[in-house]
């Protein structure tokens, strides 16, 4: 996967036939791979910062999910910033993406995710909070 492929991925995400089952593999595998392999600060992060503001829900969802598989290489500041920027949304697929991204990162950095969830409990949708805290609650690291 190369940076130049992001235009193709964006076109697919913008297609009127796009749904979560197309979006998620593009976000987590294809865009996510580019995010790991390319110039994060110079090219990838600026593009994802544009995408998180986009009118298209699948583009915004991709910005949130792009680091889903990055574990210790996650740019937590960007992840949390994107979650903060979109936590007001009523869109189910954005709320679900926020929770999923937080849940996955919580496996790597539970303290940071717990702090984020506690700080933003009132602003996060119940869905985002529940999904984000699910593993941490199950492991006894926080209360529901």
JOPEZI-V795115 format. One line per field, one symbol per residue. phi: phi as a letter, one per 40 degrees, with the letter a starting at -180 (. if undefined). burial: I if it has 24 or more other ideal C-beta (glycine too) atoms within 12 Angstrom, else O. A space follows every 50 residues. Layout:
phi=???
burial=???
//
This chain:
phi=.bdcccccccdcccccccadccccccccbccdcccccbcdccbcddcccc ccccccccccccdccdbdccfccccdccdccccccbcccccdccdccdcc ccccccccbccccddccccbdccccdcccccccdcccdcgcacc
burial=OOIOOIOOIIOIIOOOOIOOOIIIIIIIOIIIIIIIOIOIOOOIIOIIIO IIOIOIIIIIIIIIIIIIIIOOOIIIOIIIIIIOIIIOIOOOIIIIIIII IIIIIIIIIIOIIIOIIOOIOOOIIOIIIIIIIIIIOOOOOIOO
//
